[in-house]
């Protein structure tokens, strides 16, 4: 556990993001995604806050284990958990969770649909079906659903959904996202014509919501954007707040001459430099490809130099910075401006999602309401 390094999470900013998303989809309800420890922000505090403060009726997660953890720690939380991928329906040991708790599997393959339709115990479990409209990852296609239509007609579909593969690109008429939407509408229309009732629908993930695409369905499913970063980065249109602020400190400073070897491996200074060591490394979000990342400390721009050293990293500055940065100074890796974490991700040749979830549990999460 770290002490001077922490992730400060502002729940008021989460509320502001929630309201901004609702304004983009005024006809829809929000089904927030809280997978991957609520994108690194803390599964339990975030889930509880969304339900208690915003009366969220449904939360989405990736695995049954995530859903179980929510209800184990918050047994009376008045919400439904939807498990979108790793449902464990094939495992009788875990299957009973859907019968005893307010957890619903998102059906995305024939074998799971057979279990839910043919097992009398599952009769009262809401039927939520994911359709494959062209992403070709998870989901049942039109022909498969038509084959199951007689049984679906007797049961009715509670929630029909799909997932867009390219909604993080600017939308253009006739592009893949539009084609996926057309296929979803075709599936919905075909099932309705076959007498299958459909109570709810959802299609829009963060990128689609940002572009107000598919937001007239019953629900929208915000993920990354709820926590701050945009899904669509070019152009940068989402003005949500980064709800987390990642803080650490300077552990040590020193000057070194050109040619001095630094840390693990064969890394020598290309010029005279002032160096600051920060006490975060692989388990704190600074994975190996963070080397070269530029950071601003006390108004001075420095660069992560050499390899990340397991639990430490070197920041290289011009020698003139000596005396202006010292041990115990606070270092803000990112703040509440979502452009900052987007810039960090771009420099690391990755995406903000990966940057956020890379921070392990040894970095404490501190929650603020004001």
C-alpha positions as CSV (number, residue, x, y, z in Angstrom):
1,X,0.0,0.0,0.0
2,X,1.3,3.5,-0.9
3,X,0.8,6.5,1.3
4,X,2.0,9.6,-0.5
5,X,0.9,8.2,-3.9
6,X,-2.9,7.9,-4.3
7,X,-5.8,8.2,-6.7
8,X,-8.2,11.0,-5.6
9,X,-11.7,10.5,-7.0
10,X,-14.1,13.3,-7.1
11,X,-17.7,11.9,-7.0
12,X,-19.2,15.3,-7.7
13,X,-17.4,15.2,-11.1
14,X,-18.9,11.8,-11.7
15,X,-22.3,13.3,-11.1
16,X,-21.5,16.1,-13.5
17,X,-20.5,13.6,-16.2
18,X,-23.7,11.6,-15.5
19,X,-25.8,14.8,-16.1
20,X,-23.9,15.7,-19.3
21,X,-24.4,12.2,-20.7
22,X,-28.1,12.4,-19.9
23,X,-28.3,15.7,-21.8
24,X,-26.9,13.9,-24.8
25,X,-29.5,11.1,-24.5
26,X,-32.5,12.8,-23.0
27,X,-34.9,10.0,-24.0
28,X,-32.8,7.2,-22.7
29,X,-32.0,5.8,-19.3
30,X,-28.3,5.3,-18.4
31,X,-26.9,1.8,-17.9
32,X,-23.4,2.6,-16.6
33,X,-20.6,0.1,-17.2
34,X,-18.6,-0.6,-14.0
35,X,-16.3,-3.3,-15.3
36,X,-12.6,-3.5,-14.6
37,X,-13.0,-2.0,-11.1
38,X,-15.2,0.8,-12.5
39,X,-12.4,1.6,-15.0
40,X,-9.9,1.7,-12.1
41,X,-11.9,4.0,-9.9
42,X,-13.2,1.4,-7.5
43,X,-16.1,-1.0,-8.1
44,X,-17.9,-0.8,-4.8
45,X,-17.8,3.0,-4.1
46,X,-18.7,3.8,-7.7
47,X,-21.5,1.3,-7.9
48,X,-23.0,2.4,-4.6
49,X,-22.8,6.1,-5.5
50,X,-24.4,5.6,-8.9
51,X,-27.3,3.6,-7.4
52,X,-27.8,5.7,-4.2
53,X,-27.3,9.1,-5.7
54,X,-28.6,8.7,-9.2
55,X,-31.1,5.9,-8.8
56,X,-29.5,3.8,-11.5
57,X,-31.6,0.7,-12.2
58,X,-29.0,-1.4,-14.0
59,X,-25.2,-1.6,-13.9
60,X,-23.1,-3.4,-16.5
61,X,-20.1,-5.5,-15.8
62,X,-17.9,-8.0,-17.7
63,X,-17.9,-11.0,-15.4
64,X,-20.1,-12.8,-13.0
65,X,-17.4,-12.3,-10.4
66,X,-17.7,-8.5,-10.6
67,X,-21.5,-8.8,-10.1
68,X,-21.1,-11.1,-7.1
69,X,-18.6,-8.8,-5.5
70,X,-21.1,-5.9,-5.6
71,X,-23.8,-7.9,-3.9
72,X,-21.5,-9.6,-1.5
73,X,-20.4,-6.1,-0.2
74,X,-23.7,-4.3,-0.8
75,X,-26.3,-7.1,-0.4
76,X,-29.3,-4.6,-0.3
77,X,-28.2,-2.4,-3.2
78,X,-31.4,-1.8,-5.2
79,X,-30.1,-2.4,-8.7
80,X,-29.8,-5.1,-11.3
81,X,-26.4,-6.3,-12.5
82,X,-26.0,-7.3,-16.1
83,X,-23.1,-9.6,-16.9
84,X,-22.0,-8.9,-20.5
85,X,-19.4,-11.5,-21.4
86,X,-18.0,-14.0,-18.8
87,X,-21.4,-15.2,-17.6
88,X,-20.3,-18.7,-16.3
89,X,-23.6,-20.1,-17.5
90,X,-21.9,-23.2,-18.6
91,X,-20.8,-23.9,-15.0
92,X,-23.6,-25.3,-12.8
93,X,-21.7,-24.3,-9.7
94,X,-22.0,-20.6,-10.5
95,X,-25.2,-20.7,-12.6
96,X,-27.4,-20.5,-9.5
97,X,-26.2,-16.9,-8.8
98,X,-28.7,-15.8,-11.5
99,X,-31.5,-17.6,-9.7
100,X,-30.8,-16.2,-6.2
101,X,-29.5,-12.6,-6.8
102,X,-30.6,-9.7,-9.0
103,X,-28.0,-10.6,-11.6
104,X,-28.9,-11.2,-15.2
105,X,-26.7,-12.8,-17.9
106,X,-26.4,-11.2,-21.3
107,X,-27.0,-14.1,-23.7
108,X,-24.5,-14.0,-26.5
109,X,-24.2,-17.6,-27.8
110,X,-26.5,-20.5,-28.6
111,X,-25.4,-22.8,-25.8
112,X,-26.2,-20.1,-23.2
113,X,-29.6,-19.5,-24.8
114,X,-30.4,-23.2,-24.7
115,X,-29.7,-23.2,-20.9
116,X,-31.9,-20.3,-20.2
117,X,-34.8,-21.4,-22.5
118,X,-34.7,-25.1,-21.6
119,X,-34.2,-24.9,-17.8
120,X,-37.5,-24.3,-16.0
121,X,-35.5,-22.7,-13.1
122,X,-34.5,-19.8,-15.4
123,X,-38.1,-19.0,-16.4
124,X,-38.2,-15.9,-14.2
125,X,-34.7,-14.7,-15.2
126,X,-35.1,-11.7,-17.6
127,X,-34.0,-12.7,-21.1
128,X,-31.3,-10.2,-22.3
129,X,-29.9,-11.0,-25.7
130,X,-26.9,-9.6,-27.4
131,X,-27.0,-9.5,-31.2
132,X,-24.0,-9.8,-33.6
133,X,-24.5,-7.0,-36.1
134,X,-21.0,-7.1,-37.6
135,X,-18.5,-6.8,-34.8
136,X,-18.2,-10.6,-34.9
137,X,-17.1,-10.9,-31.3
138,X,-20.1,-12.0,-29.1
139,X,-23.7,-12.1,-30.1
140,X,-26.4,-14.1,-31.9
141,X,-27.0,-13.3,-35.6
142,X,-30.3,-12.9,-37.4
143,X,-30.5,-16.4,-38.7
144,X,-29.9,-17.9,-35.2
145,X,-32.5,-15.7,-33.6
146,X,-35.0,-16.6,-36.3
147,X,-34.4,-20.2,-35.5
148,X,-35.1,-19.6,-31.8
149,X,-38.1,-17.4,-32.6
150,X,-40.9,-19.9,-31.6
151,X,-39.4,-20.3,-28.1
152,X,-38.6,-16.6,-27.8
153,X,-42.2,-15.8,-28.7
154,X,-43.4,-17.7,-25.7
155,X,-40.8,-16.1,-23.4
156,X,-40.4,-12.5,-24.7
157,X,-37.2,-10.6,-24.8
158,X,-36.6,-8.2,-21.9
159,X,-33.7,-6.4,-23.5
160,X,-32.2,-6.6,-27.0
161,X,-28.8,-5.0,-27.6
162,X,-25.7,-4.8,-29.8
163,X,-22.3,-3.3,-29.6
164,X,-20.6,-1.0,-32.1
165,X,-17.1,-1.8,-33.2
166,X,-16.0,1.6,-34.7
167,X,-18.1,4.3,-32.9
168,X,-14.9,5.9,-31.5
169,X,-14.3,7.2,-35.1
170,X,-16.3,10.2,-36.4
171,X,-19.5,8.9,-37.9
172,X,-20.2,9.1,-41.6
173,X,-23.3,8.0,-43.5
174,X,-22.9,4.4,-44.7
175,X,-20.0,3.6,-42.4
176,X,-19.8,0.4,-40.3
177,X,-21.6,1.9,-37.3
178,X,-24.5,2.9,-39.5
179,X,-24.5,-0.6,-41.1
180,X,-24.5,-2.2,-37.7
181,X,-27.4,0.0,-36.7
182,X,-29.3,-1.0,-39.8
183,X,-28.7,-4.7,-39.0
184,X,-29.9,-4.2,-35.4
185,X,-33.1,-2.5,-36.6
186,X,-33.6,-5.4,-39.1
187,X,-33.2,-8.0,-36.4
188,X,-35.6,-6.1,-34.1
189,X,-38.2,-5.7,-36.9
190,X,-37.9,-9.4,-37.9
191,X,-38.4,-10.7,-34.4
192,X,-41.3,-8.4,-33.9
193,X,-42.9,-9.7,-37.1
194,X,-42.4,-13.2,-35.8
195,X,-44.4,-12.3,-32.7
196,X,-41.5,-11.9,-30.3
197,X,-42.1,-9.1,-27.9
198,X,-39.1,-6.8,-27.1
199,X,-39.4,-4.6,-24.0
200,X,-36.1,-2.7,-24.0
201,X,-33.2,-2.0,-26.3
202,X,-29.7,-0.4,-26.2
203,X,-27.0,0.1,-28.7
204,X,-24.9,3.1,-27.8
205,X,-21.5,2.8,-26.1
206,X,-19.4,5.9,-25.2
207,X,-18.4,6.8,-28.7
208,X,-21.9,6.6,-30.0
209,X,-23.3,8.6,-27.1
210,X,-20.7,11.3,-27.7
211,X,-22.0,11.6,-31.3
212,X,-25.6,11.3,-30.3
213,X,-26.0,8.1,-32.3
214,X,-28.5,5.5,-31.3
215,X,-29.5,7.5,-28.2
216,X,-33.2,7.1,-28.7
217,X,-33.2,3.5,-27.6
218,X,-34.4,2.6,-24.1
219,X,-30.9,2.7,-22.6
220,X,-27.5,4.0,-23.4
221,X,-24.4,2.3,-22.0
222,X,-21.7,4.8,-21.0
223,X,-18.3,3.4,-20.1
224,X,-15.1,5.3,-20.5
225,X,-16.8,8.7,-20.9
226,X,-18.5,8.4,-17.6
227,X,-15.2,8.5,-15.8
228,X,-13.8,11.4,-17.9
229,X,-11.8,10.5,-21.1
230,X,-13.4,10.8,-24.5
231,X,-13.9,7.7,-26.7
232,X,-13.7,9.9,-29.8
233,X,-10.4,11.7,-29.6
234,X,-10.2,13.3,-33.1
235,X,-12.0,15.6,-32.9
236,X,-12.0,15.9,-29.1
237,X,-15.7,16.7,-28.4
238,X,-16.5,15.2,-25.0
239,X,-16.0,17.8,-22.3
240,X,-16.5,15.5,-19.3
241,X,-14.2,15.8,-16.3
242,X,-11.6,13.2,-15.5
243,X,-13.0,12.1,-12.2
244,X,-9.7,10.9,-10.9
245,X,-6.5,12.7,-10.0
246,X,-3.3,10.7,-9.8
247,X,-0.8,12.0,-7.3
248,X,2.6,10.9,-6.1
249,X,5.8,12.7,-4.8
250,X,9.5,13.2,-5.5
251,X,11.5,10.5,-3.7
252,X,15.0,11.8,-4.5
253,X,16.7,14.3,-6.7
254,X,20.3,14.6,-8.1
255,X,22.4,15.9,-10.9
256,X,24.4,13.7,-13.3
257,X,26.7,14.2,-16.2
258,X,26.3,13.1,-19.8
259,X,27.2,9.4,-20.1
260,X,26.1,8.5,-16.6
261,X,24.4,5.0,-16.5
262,X,20.9,5.2,-15.0
263,X,18.9,2.4,-13.5
264,X,18.3,-1.0,-15.0
265,X,19.8,-1.9,-18.4
266,X,22.1,0.1,-20.5
267,X,20.7,3.6,-20.3
268,X,23.1,6.5,-20.2
269,X,22.3,10.2,-20.1
270,X,22.5,11.8,-23.5
271,X,23.4,15.1,-21.8
272,X,23.9,16.7,-18.4
273,X,20.7,16.5,-16.5
274,X,18.8,17.0,-13.2
275,X,17.0,13.8,-12.2
276,X,14.0,13.2,-10.0
277,X,12.9,9.8,-8.8
278,X,9.2,9.1,-8.2
279,X,8.2,6.0,-6.2
280,X,5.8,4.5,-8.7
281,X,6.4,1.7,-11.2
282,X,4.8,-1.3,-12.9
283,X,2.0,-1.9,-10.4
284,X,1.2,1.8,-10.2
285,X,0.4,2.4,-13.8
286,X,3.8,3.1,-15.2
287,X,4.4,0.1,-17.4
288,X,7.5,-0.3,-19.4
289,X,6.2,1.6,-22.5
290,X,5.8,4.7,-20.3
291,X,9.4,5.5,-20.8
292,X,9.7,8.8,-22.7
293,X,6.4,10.2,-21.2
294,X,6.6,13.9,-20.6
295,X,5.3,15.2,-17.3
296,X,5.0,18.7,-15.8
297,X,6.2,19.2,-12.3
298,X,6.2,22.7,-10.6
299,X,5.8,24.2,-14.0
300,X,8.8,22.4,-15.5
301,X,8.5,19.9,-18.3
302,X,10.5,16.6,-17.7
303,X,10.6,13.3,-19.4
304,X,10.6,9.7,-18.0
305,X,14.1,8.5,-18.8
306,X,15.4,5.0,-19.2
307,X,13.5,1.9,-18.1
308,X,10.8,2.0,-15.5
309,X,12.5,0.4,-12.5
310,X,9.9,-1.9,-11.1
311,X,8.7,0.5,-8.3
312,X,10.4,3.7,-9.3
313,X,10.9,5.9,-12.3
314,X,13.4,8.6,-13.3
315,X,12.3,12.0,-14.6
316,X,15.0,13.9,-16.5
317,X,15.1,17.7,-16.5
318,X,17.4,20.4,-17.8
319,X,20.1,21.1,-15.2
320,X,18.7,24.6,-14.7
321,X,15.7,23.0,-12.8
322,X,18.0,22.2,-9.8
323,X,16.6,23.9,-6.7
324,X,13.2,24.3,-8.2
325,X,12.2,20.7,-7.7
326,X,13.0,18.8,-4.5
327,X,12.3,15.6,-2.5
328,X,8.7,15.4,-1.2
329,X,7.4,17.8,-3.8
330,X,3.9,16.7,-5.0
331,X,3.7,15.3,-8.5
332,X,0.4,15.3,-10.3
333,X,0.6,12.6,-13.0
334,X,-2.9,13.6,-14.3
335,X,-5.6,15.9,-13.1
336,X,-9.3,16.4,-13.7
337,X,-8.8,17.8,-17.3
338,X,-9.6,14.9,-19.6
339,X,-7.1,16.2,-22.2
340,X,-4.2,15.5,-19.8
341,X,-4.9,11.7,-19.5
342,X,-5.6,11.6,-23.2
343,X,-2.2,13.2,-23.9
344,X,-0.5,10.7,-21.6
345,X,-2.2,7.8,-23.3
346,X,-1.2,9.1,-26.7
347,X,2.4,9.5,-25.7
348,X,2.4,5.9,-24.4
349,X,0.7,4.7,-27.7
350,X,-2.2,3.3,-25.8
351,X,-5.7,4.5,-24.7
352,X,-6.9,6.1,-21.4
353,X,-8.8,3.0,-20.5
354,X,-5.6,1.0,-20.2
355,X,-3.8,3.8,-18.4
356,X,-6.6,3.9,-15.8
357,X,-7.0,0.2,-15.1
358,X,-3.2,-0.4,-14.9
359,X,-3.1,1.2,-11.4
360,X,-3.2,-1.7,-9.0
361,X,-4.9,-1.8,-5.6
362,X,-1.7,-0.8,-3.8
363,X,-2.5,2.8,-4.9
364,X,-5.2,3.8,-2.4
365,X,-8.4,5.4,-3.7
366,X,-9.5,8.5,-1.8
367,X,-13.0,9.7,-2.5
368,X,-14.2,13.3,-2.4
369,X,-17.7,14.6,-2.6
370,X,-16.8,18.3,-2.8
